[in-house]
Amino acid sequence: LRDRVQRAMSRHVAVVRDAEALATAATEIDNVLAAPMELDIAGRRGWETRNLALVARAIVAAATHRTESRGAHFRSDFPATRPDWDGRHLILGSGQAWQFATLDAALPVATEGGTAR
């Protein structure tokens, strides 16, 4: 299972990517996550494999939502950088959909009572 995740990421979510390759990777990683764990989930290797697949799925989702090329990551189907996204990051909150926001807007703000809002 670990090898399947690593192959999917290497083949389809490399520096140059496109929507079709990202969808292929998402399907493969979803299949790994749905598969009965061949590894002892109580053991370290089983948890590492599951966590690897979950992080890989989050990377694929973020890359799918960012329909531009930025930094070292190039979307062959969206080669231009979107200036309106400068300084914005993809954020997935608890129970929320993906959104673009500045880090300041995404970080919890401490209130006088010491709790975050």
Number of C-alpha atoms within 10 A of each C-alpha: 19 16 9 15 24 14 15 20 23 12 15 20 25 15 14 16 20 19 19 12 19 23 16 17 25 24 14 19 26 16 15 19 18 9 10 10 14 8 15 10 14 8 9 10 13 17 15 13 20 19 13 15 24 17 12 21 22 13 16 23 17 17 21 20 14 17 19 19 20 16 7 7 15 20 22 15 14 16 15 13 15 13 9 7 15 11 10 16 16 18 16 14 10 6 6 8 8 14 15 16 16 15 13 9 10 16 11 11 12 10 9 7 6 8 9 10 8
